[in-house]
Each structure stands twice: as C-alpha cells, then as structure tokens.
Amino acid sequence: MMFQLPDYDYPDFNEDYFQNAPNLRTLPAPLDGVVPENFYATTIFPEFFKIHGRWRLICESRMDCVVVISDDIPKAVEFRNVKKGDAVVVGRHEDGGNGVYVDHFAFKSKDRKGDNFSFRTSNSRETSCSRDYDHLYRLLEYEREHGSILWVLGPAVTFDQDSRNAMTKLINLGYVDALFAGNALATHDLESHFFNTALGQDIYSKENISLGHYHHIETINRARRCGSLENLIDVYKIEDGIVNACIKNKIPLVLAGSIRDDGPLPGVHADVYEAQDALRIHTKKATTVICLATQLHTIATGNMTPSYQVVDGVVRPVYFYTVDISEFVVNKLRDRGSLNSEAFITNIQDFMVNLQRNLST
C-alpha cells in the first residue's frame, strides 16, 4: 500500500466571523532583542494572521517565537533576532478575535468518532510496533521522493557495527536529507573506522580494548591536525561510516557542541546559538524527523519543528519519530504537544537494522 498524505482542511475564512474579525495589531520593537508587552508567541500549529483584510498563513514557523510583519508577510522570529522598530504582533487571543487564528485541529477530524474511553492509546514498552514499522517504511519511501528527512542521532548508533553500517546505507540510499548530532556521534563513528571501537569497546564483540580510552581522543587529534572532516576523509582514505557517507553524498551534517565535549572535532558548533541557527535551516523544511537515542538533541529539535510544512503551496503534516529504550525520553517529547510525535520504545541497534533491511528490498 502506497503512502498518502492526509488533506488539510483550511478554516472557512468566508464565514462572517472571520470576515468581521479585525486586522491584527502590531507595535514596534523598542530595542534589539526586546519586544513589546502583550506580544503574541507562536505555537506548533498552523497560524493565520489577518493583514489588510486577508488571512495569511505563517510559513517556516517555530514555537515560542514572536511574529514580525514584513511586507505584509508574517514571519516567526526568535526573540534574540528581533530588531528595534520591527512590527511585532501583539494580542494573545487565538480564536481570530484579534486578527490571529490558531488551527489546533490541523489534520485531525473535527468530529471525533469512536469511543471516548479505551485502553493502550499511546505507545509503551508493551506496545507491538509491527504496524508502526510498516507505516514508517512507506512514509520514508514517499519522503525520499517528495519530502525532506532530518535525522537526529545519538552516539549509540555508532556503538554497534550493524547499526553503524545500517545508517551508512540509508544515507547512501537517499533516505537522509540532513543530519543533526553532537560531537560524540561523529567522533565515535570515525573512531570506529580507525580502531573498530567506540569509546574503546569493540563495536562487534563489545570487548573493552586495552588502552581503548585513548581511541576517541586520538581520533579527534587526527581530525584537528587535518583541519576539517573533509580533509581527514581524504588524508586517511576513509571509505566507510556515517561521516564519510554524509560528506561524499553532500548531506548537511550539523554538529552541536556541549560543555562536556572532548576536542571538539573541527566543524562542531561551539556557540549554541550558531548551532541553533544552523539546525533551523533544516527544521524549516523538514517533513519527517527521526530522533535516535538522544534526549537533549531530540527535545531541542522538537522545540524548533512545527507540526506542519507548506510544500508547493500545500499544507502537510510533519511526522516526528522518537526512538529510545526509555519511555521517559519519548514521553518527554510528547509533552510539547506535537500532533504527530510517534514513539518506538526499543533498542536503537535493532531499530536501525530492521529499518535498513526493509528499505533496501
């Protein structure tokens, strides 16, 4: 069965209520990085703003931003990026009464059908994921041709030989449009090439290697000596692994540093706001996001990703998957209120191998 996107039912702005609603109000930002009192803050849902009598949908949205009107176009802007004098939308009603309407029911049936009470309505460690896997296979096959797939990886993906190879194959097969991770993911992927270890442990046998604790910092030192990951690949003739696949396939690789990093590798964003800006380039256009075994990066990405995208003039949902062995981690993202956050509570290595095998057939 082929994957098919759900249709989005626009609000009927020809209704008297919307026709009679006032235009939105704006006030100028008093200072760079400072907005007026009673500012409006964005959500993850489709938001419409009435400007000169016309309701306009904000594109490239993000939660917890303000809305700046520029050339009659509403734009989601982070507080830190607001400039003095920007026309900032004010008013905190979301029902259209102040020129702002939030469609909380996007891609959901307005008329709920079925029982109001039922068991096991969300995924847990007891949930069978067979149907979820089948849906994900179809979705990724669709997105490879029509969407933009963003992966958010924790270093556990590289701790096993088979899962590292599986991720590499998915990149080579075209199922990755951008990849977000920390210093550790790239470090241990490259360590696996040089030493067949991750944090000094053999990635197949799981045996701890003598003096293996040197391996990741030796890897970082070689990369820093080369000046860039691209030069490292060339100098050492690296032909395997996730970093190599991204570079050879020209897949954007956004690496964000943290306070606990060793090194870090060249190319890692040491400034958190630079990393945020680099990631937002890809969350602005991502139509499916898959987050693997990384709580902090998953939550960060979730907070930057809207529940919808506008692709070729069509409003469509963003599909957001979290994969982790911990129920706490996947439920943490659900708390942000995403419409399409789906969870796989499973071992990350098993998930990757299953995914790659089924997408390669």
Summary of the structure (lengths in Angstrom):
residues: 361
radius of gyration: 22.5
end to end distance: 15.1
largest distance: 75.3
contacts: 1157
relative contact order: 0.14
helix: 35%
strand: 22%
